[in-house]
């Protein structure tokens, strides 16, 4: 079974889906948000930071992800792109996050004899294209906790974030579609969609 990449905007359900894949299928979970937080604290000079310039952070993180995935494609199968792990069965990972530049990552993976992401991974895109700005605003106010960076925003600031979320979902759809991701809209009936995804993963070899 291939390893998995889950990519999409914030609040689209990436972490929740990754948790279900871990619980039901035994995949380890890696979060690009956590990787960004590590780089932010360990190597601030690299400008890989949370809640800063999303495009720049994504661009700066991409070379690491490309080489990380490529380097772990080892001959004995213990890497992220390898499917076996000695006598213990499959070595399975799911990487989830929004800081993901498939163009840069694919270009680097070619130096590791991987011509496309789809060749090695199950590619899942989660989007919320059926929501308008008012829908995003309402959900932010309803579900935010003090752990979310949007929690303390003013009404005007949060509406600006909500307007931007609509645009970002559309631009990310175009990007993920171009690189062969299977795209799911989680605006409604999220658990049913996750059930569908898990069923497909089980049959994808």
MARZARO-487528 format. One record per atom (N, C-alpha, C): residue number from 1; residue in one letter; atom name; x, y, z. Coordinates in nm, 2 decimals. Atoms other than C-alpha are relative to their C-alpha. Example, Ala and Ser with C-alpha at 12.3 -4.5 7.8 and 13.67 -1.06 7.14 Angstrom:
REC resi resn name   east  north     up
REC    1    A    N   0.09  -0.12   0.00
REC    1    A   CA   1.23  -0.45   0.78
REC    1    A    C   0.09   0.12   0.00
REC    2    S    N  -0.09  -0.11   0.00
REC    2    S   CA   1.37  -0.11   0.71
REC    2    S    C  -0.08   0.11   0.08
END
This chain:
REC resi resn name   east  north     up
REC    1    X    N   0.08  -0.12   0.00
REC    1    X   CA   0.00   0.00   0.00
REC    1    X    C   0.09   0.12   0.00
REC    2    X    N  -0.08  -0.13   0.01
REC    2    X   CA   0.13   0.35  -0.09
REC    2    X    C  -0.02   0.08   0.13
REC    3    X    N   0.01  -0.11  -0.10
REC    3    X   CA   0.20   0.62   0.16
REC    3    X    C  -0.09   0.11  -0.05
REC    4    X    N   0.11  -0.09   0.03
REC    4    X   CA  -0.03   0.91   0.17
REC    4    X    C   0.04   0.15   0.02
REC    5    X    N  -0.01  -0.14  -0.02
REC    5    X   CA  -0.02   1.29   0.12
REC    5    X    C  -0.14   0.06   0.01
REC    6    X    N   0.13  -0.07  -0.01
REC    6    X   CA  -0.32   1.50   0.25
REC    6    X    C   0.04   0.15   0.00
REC    7    X    N  -0.04  -0.14   0.01
REC    7    X   CA  -0.30   1.86   0.14
REC    7    X    C  -0.13   0.08  -0.02
REC    8    X    N   0.11  -0.08   0.01
REC    8    X   CA  -0.55   2.14   0.17
REC    8    X    C   0.01   0.12   0.10
REC    9    X    N   0.00  -0.12  -0.08
REC    9    X   CA  -0.63   2.47   0.34
REC    9    X    C  -0.03  -0.03   0.15
REC   10    X    N   0.03   0.01  -0.14
REC   10    X   CA  -0.67   2.52   0.72
REC   10    X    C  -0.15  -0.03   0.01
REC   11    X    N   0.14   0.03  -0.04
REC   11    X   CA  -0.99   2.37   0.87
REC   11    X    C  -0.07  -0.09  -0.10
REC   12    X    N   0.07   0.09   0.09
REC   12    X   CA  -1.06   2.14   0.58
REC   12    X    C  -0.01  -0.14   0.04
REC   13    X    N   0.01   0.13  -0.05
REC   13    X   CA  -1.02   1.83   0.79
REC   13    X    C   0.12  -0.09  -0.01
REC   14    X    N  -0.13   0.08   0.02
REC   14    X   CA  -0.66   1.72   0.72
REC   14    X    C   0.04  -0.08   0.12
REC   15    X    N  -0.04   0.07  -0.13
REC   15    X   CA  -0.57   1.64   1.08
REC   15    X    C  -0.10  -0.11   0.04
REC   16    X    N   0.11   0.09  -0.04
REC   16    X   CA  -0.90   1.47   1.15
REC   16    X    C   0.01  -0.13  -0.09
REC   17    X    N  -0.02   0.11   0.09
REC   17    X   CA  -0.86   1.25   0.84
REC   17    X    C   0.12  -0.08   0.03
REC   18    X    N  -0.13   0.07  -0.03
REC   18    X   CA  -0.50   1.17   0.92
REC   18    X    C  -0.01  -0.08   0.13
REC   19    X    N   0.02   0.07  -0.12
REC   19    X   CA  -0.60   1.07   1.27
REC   19    X    C  -0.08  -0.13  -0.02
REC   20    X    N   0.08   0.12   0.03
REC   20    X   CA  -0.86   0.83   1.14
REC   20    X    C   0.08  -0.10  -0.08
REC   21    X    N  -0.09   0.09   0.07
REC   21    X   CA  -0.61   0.68   0.90
REC   21    X    C   0.10  -0.07   0.09
REC   22    X    N  -0.09   0.06  -0.10
REC   22    X   CA  -0.37   0.63   1.19
REC   22    X    C  -0.08  -0.10   0.08
REC   23    X    N   0.08   0.09  -0.09
REC   23    X   CA  -0.64   0.47   1.41
REC   23    X    C  -0.05  -0.12  -0.07
REC   24    X    N   0.07   0.11   0.06
REC   24    X   CA  -0.80   0.25   1.15
REC   24    X    C   0.09  -0.08  -0.09
REC   25    X    N  -0.09   0.06   0.10
REC   25    X   CA  -0.51   0.17   0.91
REC   25    X    C   0.15  -0.01   0.05
REC   26    X    N  -0.13   0.01  -0.06
REC   26    X   CA  -0.20   0.21   1.13
REC   26    X    C   0.11   0.08  -0.06
REC   27    X    N  -0.10  -0.09   0.05
REC   27    X   CA  -0.02   0.48   0.94
REC   27    X    C   0.05   0.10   0.11
REC   28    X    N  -0.06  -0.11  -0.08
REC   28    X   CA   0.22   0.71   1.12
REC   28    X    C  -0.04   0.14  -0.06
REC   29    X    N   0.05  -0.13   0.05
REC   29    X   CA   0.12   1.08   1.09
REC   29    X    C   0.12   0.10   0.02
REC   30    X    N  -0.09  -0.12   0.00
REC   30    X   CA   0.36   1.37   1.00
REC   30    X    C  -0.08   0.12  -0.04
REC   31    X    N   0.07  -0.12   0.03
REC   31    X   CA   0.23   1.72   1.01
REC   31    X    C   0.10   0.11  -0.05
REC   32    X    N  -0.09  -0.11   0.05
REC   32    X   CA   0.39   2.00   0.80
REC   32    X    C  -0.01   0.12   0.09
REC   33    X    N   0.01  -0.11  -0.10
REC   33    X   CA   0.26   2.25   1.06
REC   33    X    C   0.11  -0.02   0.11
REC   34    X    N  -0.10   0.03  -0.11
REC   34    X   CA   0.48   2.08   1.32
REC   34    X    C   0.15   0.02  -0.06
REC   35    X    N  -0.13  -0.02   0.06
REC   35    X   CA   0.78   2.07   1.08
REC   35    X    C   0.03   0.15  -0.01
REC   36    X    N  -0.02  -0.15   0.01
REC   36    X   CA   0.73   2.45   1.02
REC   36    X    C   0.04   0.06   0.13
REC   37    X    N  -0.02  -0.05  -0.13
REC   37    X   CA   0.72   2.51   1.39
REC   37    X    C   0.15  -0.04   0.05
REC   38    X    N  -0.14   0.04  -0.03
REC   38    X   CA   1.05   2.32   1.43
REC   38    X    C   0.10   0.09  -0.07
REC   39    X    N  -0.09  -0.09   0.07
REC   39    X   CA   1.22   2.52   1.16
REC   39    X    C   0.00   0.14   0.06
REC   40    X    N   0.01  -0.14  -0.06
REC   40    X   CA   1.09   2.84   1.31
REC   40    X    C   0.08   0.02   0.12
REC   41    X    N  -0.07  -0.01  -0.12
REC   41    X   CA   1.24   2.77   1.64
REC   41    X    C   0.15  -0.04  -0.01
REC   42    X    N  -0.13   0.05   0.01
REC   42    X   CA   1.56   2.59   1.53
REC   42    X    C   0.09   0.09  -0.10
REC   43    X    N  -0.07  -0.07   0.11
REC   43    X   CA   1.65   2.79   1.21
REC   43    X    C  -0.08   0.12  -0.04
REC   44    X    N   0.08  -0.12   0.03
REC   44    X   CA   1.48   3.13   1.22
REC   44    X    C   0.05   0.07  -0.13
REC   45    X    N  -0.06  -0.07   0.11
REC   45    X   CA   1.71   3.26   0.95
REC   45    X    C  -0.05  -0.06  -0.14
REC   46    X    N   0.06   0.06   0.13
REC   46    X   CA   1.54   3.02   0.69
REC   46    X    C  -0.13   0.06  -0.04
REC   47    X    N   0.13  -0.05   0.03
REC   47    X   CA   1.21   3.21   0.71
REC   47    X    C  -0.10  -0.10  -0.03
REC   48    X    N   0.10   0.11   0.00
REC   48    X   CA   1.00   2.90   0.76
REC   48    X    C  -0.08   0.02   0.13
REC   49    X    N   0.07  -0.04  -0.12
REC   49    X   CA   0.74   3.03   1.00
REC   49    X    C  -0.15  -0.01  -0.01
REC   50    X    N   0.15   0.02  -0.01
REC   50    X   CA   0.38   2.97   1.11
REC   50    X    C  -0.06   0.14   0.00
REC   51    X    N   0.09  -0.12   0.00
REC   51    X   CA   0.11   3.24   1.05
REC   51    X    C   0.08   0.12  -0.04
REC   52    X    N  -0.08  -0.11   0.05
REC   52    X   CA   0.35   3.46   0.85
REC   52    X    C  -0.04   0.02  -0.14
REC   53    X    N   0.03   0.00   0.14
REC   53    X   CA   0.38   3.47   0.48
REC   53    X    C  -0.01  -0.14  -0.06
REC   54    X    N   0.02   0.14   0.03
REC   54    X   CA   0.22   3.15   0.37
REC   54    X    C   0.07  -0.05  -0.13
REC   55    X    N  -0.07   0.04   0.12
REC   55    X   CA   0.36   3.15   0.02
REC   55    X    C   0.15  -0.02   0.02
REC   56    X    N  -0.14   0.00  -0.02
REC   56    X   CA   0.71   3.22   0.13
REC   56    X    C   0.04  -0.12   0.09
REC   57    X    N  -0.03   0.11  -0.09
REC   57    X   CA   0.70   2.96   0.41
REC   57    X    C  -0.01  -0.13  -0.08
REC   58    X    N   0.02   0.12   0.08
REC   58    X   CA   0.56   2.70   0.16
REC   58    X    C   0.12  -0.02  -0.10
REC   59    X    N  -0.12   0.01   0.09
REC   59    X   CA   0.84   2.78  -0.09
REC   59    X    C   0.13  -0.04   0.07
REC   60    X    N  -0.12   0.03  -0.07
REC   60    X   CA   1.11   2.77   0.17
REC   60    X    C   0.01  -0.14   0.06
REC   61    X    N   0.01   0.14  -0.06
REC   61    X   CA   0.99   2.44   0.32
REC   61    X    C   0.02  -0.11  -0.11
REC   62    X    N   0.01   0.10   0.11
REC   62    X   CA   0.96   2.26  -0.02
REC   62    X    C   0.13  -0.07  -0.03
REC   63    X    N  -0.12   0.08   0.03
REC   63    X   CA   1.32   2.18  -0.08
REC   63    X    C   0.03  -0.11   0.11
REC   64    X    N  -0.02   0.10  -0.10
REC   64    X   CA   1.34   2.01   0.26
REC   64    X    C  -0.09  -0.12  -0.02
REC   65    X    N   0.09   0.11   0.02
REC   65    X   CA   1.03   1.81   0.19
REC   65    X    C   0.04  -0.09  -0.12
REC   66    X    N  -0.04   0.07   0.11
REC   66    X   CA   1.15   1.71  -0.15
REC   66    X    C   0.12  -0.09   0.03
REC   67    X    N  -0.12   0.08  -0.03
REC   67    X   CA   1.49   1.59  -0.03
REC   67    X    C  -0.03  -0.10   0.12
REC   68    X    N   0.04   0.09  -0.11
REC   68    X   CA   1.33   1.44   0.29
REC   68    X    C  -0.06  -0.13  -0.06
REC   69    X    N   0.07   0.11   0.06
REC   69    X   CA   1.10   1.22   0.08
REC   69    X    C   0.09  -0.08  -0.09
REC   70    X    N  -0.09   0.07   0.09
REC   70    X   CA   1.36   1.14  -0.18
REC   70    X    C   0.11  -0.08   0.08
REC   71    X    N  -0.11   0.07  -0.07
REC   71    X   CA   1.64   1.05   0.07
REC   71    X    C  -0.05  -0.12   0.07
REC   72    X    N   0.05   0.12  -0.07
REC   72    X   CA   1.41   0.81   0.26
REC   72    X    C  -0.05  -0.11  -0.10
REC   73    X    N   0.03   0.11   0.09
REC   73    X   CA   1.35   0.61  -0.06
REC   73    X    C   0.12  -0.09  -0.01
REC   74    X    N  -0.12   0.08  -0.01
REC   74    X   CA   1.61   0.37   0.05
REC   74    X    C  -0.02  -0.14  -0.06
REC   75    X    N   0.01   0.13   0.06
REC   75    X   CA   1.70   0.04  -0.11
REC   75    X    C  -0.05  -0.11   0.09
REC   76    X    N   0.05   0.11  -0.09
REC   76    X   CA   1.61  -0.17   0.20
REC   76    X    C  -0.14   0.03   0.04
REC   77    X    N   0.14  -0.02  -0.02
REC   77    X   CA   1.26  -0.02   0.20
REC   77    X    C  -0.04   0.07   0.13
REC   78    X    N   0.04  -0.06  -0.12
REC   78    X   CA   1.27   0.17   0.52
REC   78    X    C  -0.03   0.15  -0.01
REC   79    X    N   0.02  -0.14   0.02
REC   79    X   CA   1.21   0.51   0.37
REC   79    X    C  -0.15   0.03  -0.02
REC   80    X    N   0.14  -0.04   0.02
REC   80    X   CA   0.89   0.71   0.32
REC   80    X    C  -0.06  -0.05  -0.13
REC   81    X    N   0.05   0.04   0.13
REC   81    X   CA   0.87   0.61  -0.04
REC   81    X    C   0.01  -0.15  -0.02
REC   82    X    N  -0.01   0.15   0.00
REC   82    X   CA   0.95   0.24   0.04
REC   82    X    C  -0.13  -0.06   0.06
REC   83    X    N   0.12   0.06  -0.04
REC   83    X   CA   0.66   0.00   0.09
REC   83    X    C   0.01  -0.11   0.11
REC   84    X    N  -0.01   0.11  -0.10
REC   84    X   CA   0.81  -0.27   0.31
REC   84    X    C   0.10   0.05   0.11
REC   85    X    N  -0.08  -0.03  -0.12
REC   85    X   CA   0.98  -0.26   0.65
REC   85    X    C   0.05  -0.13   0.06
REC   86    X    N  -0.05   0.12  -0.05
REC   86    X   CA   1.17  -0.58   0.70
REC   86    X    C  -0.11  -0.10   0.02
REC   87    X    N   0.09   0.11  -0.04
REC   87    X   CA   0.97  -0.85   0.88
REC   87    X    C  -0.13   0.06   0.07
REC   88    X    N   0.11  -0.06  -0.08
REC   88    X   CA   0.73  -0.60   1.04
REC   88    X    C  -0.12   0.04  -0.09
REC   89    X    N   0.10  -0.04   0.08
REC   89    X   CA   0.51  -0.54   0.74
REC   89    X    C   0.03   0.13  -0.07
REC   90    X    N  -0.02  -0.12   0.08
REC   90    X   CA   0.45  -0.22   0.55
REC   90    X    C   0.05   0.12   0.08
REC   91    X    N  -0.04  -0.12  -0.07
REC   91    X   CA   0.62   0.10   0.64
REC   91    X    C  -0.09   0.12  -0.05
REC   92    X    N   0.10  -0.08   0.06
REC   92    X   CA   0.33   0.34   0.61
REC   92    X    C  -0.01   0.14   0.08
REC   93    X    N   0.00  -0.14  -0.05
REC   93    X   CA   0.31   0.72   0.66
REC   93    X    C  -0.11   0.08  -0.07
REC   94    X    N   0.08  -0.10   0.06
REC   94    X   CA   0.06   0.99   0.61
REC   94    X    C   0.06   0.14   0.04
REC   95    X    N  -0.05  -0.14  -0.02
REC   95    X   CA   0.19   1.35   0.57
REC   95    X    C  -0.12   0.09  -0.03
REC   96    X    N   0.11  -0.09   0.02
REC   96    X   CA  -0.07   1.62   0.61
REC   96    X    C   0.04   0.14   0.03
REC   97    X    N  -0.03  -0.14  -0.02
REC   97    X   CA  -0.06   1.99   0.58
REC   97    X    C  -0.04   0.09  -0.11
REC   98    X    N   0.03  -0.10   0.10
REC   98    X   CA  -0.11   2.31   0.38
REC   98    X    C   0.12   0.06  -0.06
REC   99    X    N  -0.12  -0.05   0.05
REC   99    X   CA   0.25   2.41   0.34
REC   99    X    C   0.07  -0.10  -0.09
REC  100    X    N  -0.04   0.11   0.09
REC  100    X   CA   0.31   2.20   0.03
REC  100    X    C   0.00   0.05  -0.14
REC  101    X    N  -0.02  -0.05   0.13
REC  101    X   CA   0.45   2.31  -0.30
REC  101    X    C   0.04  -0.12  -0.09
REC  102    X    N  -0.03   0.12   0.08
REC  102    X   CA   0.42   2.01  -0.54
REC  102    X    C   0.09   0.02  -0.12
REC  103    X    N  -0.09  -0.02   0.11
REC  103    X   CA   0.61   2.18  -0.82
REC  103    X    C   0.14  -0.01   0.04
REC  104    X    N  -0.14   0.01  -0.05
REC  104    X   CA   0.93   2.22  -0.62
REC  104    X    C   0.03  -0.14   0.04
REC  105    X    N  -0.02   0.13  -0.05
REC  105    X   CA   0.89   1.89  -0.45
REC  105    X    C   0.02  -0.10  -0.11
REC  106    X    N  -0.01   0.09   0.12
REC  106    X   CA   0.83   1.70  -0.78
REC  106    X    C   0.13   0.02  -0.07
REC  107    X    N  -0.12  -0.02   0.07
REC  107    X   CA   1.13   1.86  -0.94
REC  107    X    C   0.12  -0.06   0.08
REC  108    X    N  -0.11   0.06  -0.08
REC  108    X   CA   1.36   1.75  -0.65
REC  108    X    C  -0.01  -0.15   0.00
REC  109    X    N   0.01   0.14   0.00
REC  109    X   CA   1.21   1.40  -0.64
REC  109    X    C   0.05  -0.07  -0.13
REC  110    X    N  -0.05   0.06   0.12
REC  110    X   CA   1.31   1.35  -1.00
REC  110    X    C   0.15  -0.04   0.01
REC  111    X    N  -0.14   0.03  -0.02
REC  111    X   CA   1.67   1.35  -0.89
REC  111    X    C   0.01  -0.13   0.08
REC  112    X    N   0.00   0.12  -0.07
REC  112    X   CA   1.57   1.05  -0.68
REC  112    X    C  -0.07  -0.11  -0.08
REC  113    X    N   0.07   0.09   0.09
REC  113    X   CA   1.42   0.87  -0.98
REC  113    X    C  -0.15  -0.02   0.03
REC  114    X    N   0.15   0.00  -0.02
REC  114    X   CA   1.06   0.95  -0.89
REC  114    X    C  -0.05   0.11  -0.09
REC  115    X    N   0.05  -0.09   0.11
REC  115    X   CA   0.89   1.12  -1.19
REC  115    X    C  -0.12   0.08   0.04
REC  116    X    N   0.12  -0.07  -0.03
REC  116    X   CA   0.57   1.22  -1.02
REC  116    X    C  -0.05  -0.04   0.15
REC  117    X    N   0.05   0.03  -0.14
REC  117    X   CA   0.40   1.23  -0.67
REC  117    X    C  -0.09  -0.12  -0.01
REC  118    X    N   0.10   0.11   0.01
REC  118    X   CA   0.12   1.00  -0.79
REC  118    X    C   0.07  -0.13  -0.02
REC  119    X    N  -0.07   0.12   0.02
REC  119    X   CA   0.38   0.74  -0.88
REC  119    X    C   0.03  -0.07   0.14
REC  120    X    N  -0.04   0.06  -0.13
REC  120    X   CA   0.47   0.69  -0.51
REC  120    X    C  -0.11   0.02   0.11
REC  121    X    N   0.09  -0.03  -0.11
REC  121    X   CA   0.18   0.83  -0.31
REC  121    X    C  -0.15  -0.01  -0.04
REC  122    X    N   0.15  -0.03   0.01
REC  122    X   CA  -0.20   0.83  -0.26
REC  122    X    C  -0.01   0.15   0.03
REC  123    X    N   0.01  -0.15  -0.02
REC  123    X   CA  -0.27   1.20  -0.31
REC  123    X    C  -0.15   0.04   0.03
REC  124    X    N   0.13  -0.04  -0.04
REC  124    X   CA  -0.57   1.34  -0.13
REC  124    X    C   0.00   0.15   0.02
REC  125    X    N   0.02  -0.14  -0.02
REC  125    X   CA  -0.68   1.70  -0.15
REC  125    X    C  -0.13   0.03   0.07
REC  126    X    N   0.12  -0.04  -0.07
REC  126    X   CA  -0.93   1.84   0.10
REC  126    X    C  -0.03   0.15  -0.02
REC  127    X    N   0.03  -0.14   0.02
REC  127    X   CA  -1.11   2.17   0.01
REC  127    X    C  -0.14   0.02   0.05
REC  128    X    N   0.14  -0.05  -0.04
REC  128    X   CA  -1.42   2.37   0.11
REC  128    X    C  -0.04   0.10  -0.10
REC  129    X    N   0.03  -0.10   0.11
REC  129    X   CA  -1.52   2.53  -0.22
REC  129    X    C  -0.15   0.03   0.00
REC  130    X    N   0.15  -0.03   0.00
REC  130    X   CA  -1.90   2.52  -0.14
REC  130    X    C  -0.03   0.11   0.11
REC  131    X    N   0.02  -0.11  -0.10
REC  131    X   CA  -1.85   2.78   0.14
REC  131    X    C   0.03   0.13  -0.05
REC  132    X    N  -0.03  -0.14   0.03
REC  132    X   CA  -1.87   3.15   0.10
REC  132    X    C   0.06   0.07   0.12
REC  133    X    N  -0.07  -0.07  -0.11
REC  133    X   CA  -1.70   3.41   0.32
REC  133    X    C  -0.08   0.00   0.13
REC  134    X    N   0.08   0.00  -0.12
REC  134    X   CA  -2.00   3.43   0.56
REC  134    X    C   0.00  -0.14   0.07
REC  135    X    N  -0.01   0.13  -0.05
REC  135    X   CA  -1.99   3.05   0.60
REC  135    X    C   0.13  -0.02   0.08
REC  136    X    N  -0.13   0.01  -0.07
REC  136    X   CA  -1.62   3.06   0.69
REC  136    X    C   0.00   0.08   0.13
REC  137    X    N   0.00  -0.09  -0.12
REC  137    X   CA  -1.67   3.35   0.93
REC  137    X    C  -0.08  -0.07   0.11
REC  138    X    N   0.09   0.06  -0.10
REC  138    X   CA  -1.96   3.17   1.11
REC  138    X    C   0.07  -0.12   0.06
REC  139    X    N  -0.06   0.12  -0.06
REC  139    X   CA  -1.76   2.85   1.15
REC  139    X    C   0.12   0.03   0.08
REC  140    X    N  -0.11  -0.05  -0.08
REC  140    X   CA  -1.45   3.03   1.27
REC  140    X    C  -0.05   0.04   0.14
REC  141    X    N   0.05  -0.04  -0.13
REC  141    X   CA  -1.66   3.19   1.55
REC  141    X    C  -0.06  -0.11   0.08
REC  142    X    N   0.07   0.11  -0.07
REC  142    X   CA  -1.84   2.87   1.63
REC  142    X    C   0.10  -0.10   0.05
REC  143    X    N  -0.09   0.11  -0.03
REC  143    X   CA  -1.55   2.63   1.64
REC  143    X    C   0.14   0.04   0.05
REC  144    X    N  -0.13  -0.05  -0.04
REC  144    X   CA  -1.24   2.84   1.72
REC  144    X    C   0.02  -0.02   0.15
REC  145    X    N  -0.04   0.00  -0.14
REC  145    X   CA  -1.06   2.78   2.05
REC  145    X    C   0.12   0.09   0.02
REC  146    X    N  -0.11  -0.09  -0.02
REC  146    X   CA  -0.79   2.99   2.21
REC  146    X    C   0.13  -0.06  -0.05
REC  147    X    N  -0.12   0.06   0.06
REC  147    X   CA  -0.54   2.75   2.05
REC  147    X    C   0.01   0.04  -0.15
REC  148    X    N   0.00  -0.04   0.14
REC  148    X   CA  -0.64   2.88   1.70
REC  148    X    C   0.04   0.15  -0.01
REC  149    X    N  -0.05  -0.13   0.02
REC  149    X   CA  -0.46   3.19   1.57
REC  149    X    C  -0.11   0.10  -0.03
REC  150    X    N   0.11  -0.09   0.03
REC  150    X   CA  -0.79   3.33   1.45
REC  150    X    C  -0.09   0.04   0.12
REC  151    X    N   0.10  -0.02  -0.11
REC  151    X   CA  -0.96   3.32   1.79
REC  151    X    C  -0.01   0.14   0.05
REC  152    X    N   0.01  -0.14  -0.06
REC  152    X   CA  -0.87   3.67   1.91
REC  152    X    C  -0.01   0.11  -0.11
REC  153    X    N   0.01  -0.11   0.11
REC  153    X   CA  -0.92   3.85   1.57
REC  153    X    C  -0.13   0.08   0.02
REC  154    X    N   0.12  -0.08   0.00
REC  154    X   CA  -1.17   4.13   1.55
REC  154    X    C  -0.09  -0.05  -0.10
REC  155    X    N   0.09   0.04   0.10
REC  155    X   CA  -1.48   4.09   1.35
REC  155    X    C   0.04   0.03  -0.14
REC  156    X    N  -0.05  -0.05   0.13
REC  156    X   CA  -1.33   4.29   1.06
REC  156    X    C   0.11  -0.09  -0.04
REC  157    X    N  -0.11   0.08   0.04
REC  157    X   CA  -1.01   4.10   1.07
REC  157    X    C  -0.04  -0.14  -0.04
REC  158    X    N   0.04   0.14   0.03
REC  158    X   CA  -1.18   3.76   1.08
REC  158    X    C  -0.08   0.00  -0.14
REC  159    X    N   0.06   0.00   0.13
REC  159    X   CA  -1.40   3.86   0.78
REC  159    X    C   0.10   0.01  -0.11
REC  160    X    N  -0.11  -0.01   0.10
REC  160    X   CA  -1.09   3.95   0.59
REC  160    X    C   0.06  -0.14  -0.02
REC  161    X    N  -0.05   0.14   0.01
REC  161    X   CA  -0.95   3.60   0.67
REC  161    X    C  -0.10  -0.09  -0.07
REC  162    X    N   0.10   0.08   0.06
REC  162    X   CA  -1.28   3.45   0.56
REC  162    X    C  -0.01   0.02  -0.15
REC  163    X    N   0.00  -0.03   0.14
REC  163    X   CA  -1.28   3.63   0.23
REC  163    X    C   0.12  -0.06  -0.07
REC  164    X    N  -0.12   0.06   0.05
REC  164    X   CA  -0.92   3.52   0.17
REC  164    X    C  -0.01  -0.15  -0.01
REC  165    X    N   0.02   0.14   0.00
REC  165    X   CA  -1.02   3.16   0.25
REC  165    X    C  -0.07  -0.05  -0.12
REC  166    X    N   0.07   0.04   0.12
REC  166    X   CA  -1.26   3.15  -0.04
REC  166    X    C   0.09   0.00  -0.12
REC  167    X    N  -0.09  -0.01   0.11
REC  167    X   CA  -1.00   3.26  -0.28
REC  167    X    C   0.11  -0.11   0.00
REC  168    X    N  -0.10   0.10  -0.01
REC  168    X   CA  -0.74   3.03  -0.14
REC  168    X    C  -0.04  -0.14  -0.03
REC  169    X    N   0.05   0.13   0.04
REC  169    X   CA  -0.96   2.72  -0.17
REC  169    X    C  -0.01  -0.02  -0.15
REC  170    X    N   0.01   0.01   0.15
REC  170    X   CA  -1.01   2.80  -0.54
REC  170    X    C   0.14  -0.02  -0.06
REC  171    X    N  -0.13   0.01   0.05
REC  171    X   CA  -0.64   2.85  -0.61
REC  171    X    C   0.06  -0.13   0.03
REC  172    X    N  -0.05   0.13  -0.04
REC  172    X   CA  -0.55   2.54  -0.42
REC  172    X    C  -0.06  -0.12  -0.08
REC  173    X    N   0.06   0.10   0.09
REC  173    X   CA  -0.80   2.34  -0.62
REC  173    X    C   0.07  -0.01  -0.13
REC  174    X    N  -0.07   0.00   0.13
REC  174    X   CA  -0.63   2.44  -0.94
REC  174    X    C   0.13  -0.07   0.01
REC  175    X    N  -0.13   0.06  -0.02
REC  175    X   CA  -0.29   2.34  -0.80
REC  175    X    C  -0.01  -0.15   0.02
REC  176    X    N   0.00   0.15  -0.03
REC  176    X   CA  -0.39   2.00  -0.66
REC  176    X    C  -0.06  -0.08  -0.12
REC  177    X    N   0.05   0.06   0.12
REC  177    X   CA  -0.59   1.92  -0.97
REC  177    X    C   0.11  -0.02  -0.11
REC  178    X    N  -0.11   0.00   0.10
REC  178    X   CA  -0.29   1.99  -1.19
REC  178    X    C   0.10  -0.11   0.03
REC  179    X    N  -0.09   0.10  -0.04
REC  179    X   CA  -0.08   1.74  -0.99
REC  179    X    C  -0.06  -0.13   0.03
REC  180    X    N   0.06   0.13  -0.01
REC  180    X   CA  -0.33   1.46  -0.99
REC  180    X    C  -0.05  -0.04   0.13
REC  181    X    N   0.06   0.03  -0.13
REC  181    X   CA  -0.47   1.48  -0.64
REC  181    X    C  -0.15  -0.04  -0.02
REC  182    X    N   0.15   0.03  -0.01
REC  182    X   CA  -0.81   1.31  -0.57
REC  182    X    C  -0.05   0.11   0.10
REC  183    X    N   0.05  -0.11  -0.07
REC  183    X   CA  -1.00   1.61  -0.45
REC  183    X    C  -0.14  -0.02   0.06
REC  184    X    N   0.12   0.02  -0.07
REC  184    X   CA  -1.28   1.60  -0.19
REC  184    X    C  -0.04   0.13   0.06
REC  185    X    N   0.05  -0.12  -0.07
REC  185    X   CA  -1.50   1.88  -0.07
REC  185    X    C  -0.06  -0.03   0.13
REC  186    X    N   0.04   0.03  -0.13
REC  186    X   CA  -1.55   1.88   0.30
REC  186    X    C  -0.09   0.11   0.06
REC  187    X    N   0.09  -0.11  -0.04
REC  187    X   CA  -1.79   2.17   0.32
REC  187    X    C  -0.12  -0.06   0.08
REC  188    X    N   0.12   0.06  -0.06
REC  188    X   CA  -2.07   1.93   0.43
REC  188    X    C   0.03  -0.15   0.01
REC  189    X    N   0.00   0.15  -0.01
REC  189    X   CA  -2.11   1.56   0.54
REC  189    X    C   0.15  -0.05   0.01
REC  190    X    N  -0.14   0.03  -0.01
REC  190    X   CA  -1.74   1.54   0.64
REC  190    X    C   0.03  -0.14   0.03
REC  191    X    N  -0.03   0.13  -0.04
REC  191    X   CA  -1.75   1.21   0.81
REC  191    X    C  -0.04  -0.10  -0.11
REC  192    X    N   0.04   0.09   0.11
REC  192    X   CA  -1.93   1.04   0.52
REC  192    X    C   0.11   0.01  -0.11
REC  193    X    N  -0.11  -0.02   0.10
REC  193    X   CA  -1.65   1.18   0.29
REC  193    X    C   0.12  -0.08   0.05
REC  194    X    N  -0.12   0.07  -0.05
REC  194    X   CA  -1.38   1.04   0.52
REC  194    X    C  -0.02  -0.15  -0.01
REC  195    X    N   0.03   0.15   0.01
REC  195    X   CA  -1.56   0.70   0.52
REC  195    X    C   0.03  -0.04  -0.15
REC  196    X    N  -0.02   0.03   0.14
REC  196    X   CA  -1.54   0.71   0.14
REC  196    X    C   0.15   0.00  -0.03
REC  197    X    N  -0.14  -0.01   0.02
REC  197    X   CA  -1.17   0.81   0.14
REC  197    X    C   0.07  -0.13   0.06
REC  198    X    N  -0.06   0.12  -0.07
REC  198    X   CA  -1.08   0.53   0.39
REC  198    X    C  -0.03  -0.13  -0.08
REC  199    X    N   0.03   0.11   0.09
REC  199    X   CA  -1.26   0.28   0.17
REC  199    X    C   0.09  -0.01  -0.12
REC  200    X    N  -0.08  -0.01   0.12
REC  200    X   CA  -1.07   0.39  -0.13
REC  200    X    C   0.15  -0.03   0.03
REC  201    X    N  -0.14   0.02  -0.04
REC  201    X   CA  -0.73   0.38   0.05
REC  201    X    C   0.01  -0.15   0.02
REC  202    X    N  -0.01   0.14  -0.03
REC  202    X   CA  -0.80   0.02   0.16
REC  202    X    C   0.01  -0.08  -0.13
REC  203    X    N   0.00   0.07   0.13
REC  203    X   CA  -0.84  -0.08  -0.21
REC  203    X    C   0.11   0.04  -0.09
REC  204    X    N  -0.11  -0.06   0.09
REC  204    X   CA  -0.55   0.13  -0.35
REC  204    X    C   0.13  -0.07   0.03
REC  205    X    N  -0.13   0.07  -0.02
REC  205    X   CA  -0.24  -0.08  -0.39
REC  205    X    C   0.12   0.07  -0.07
END
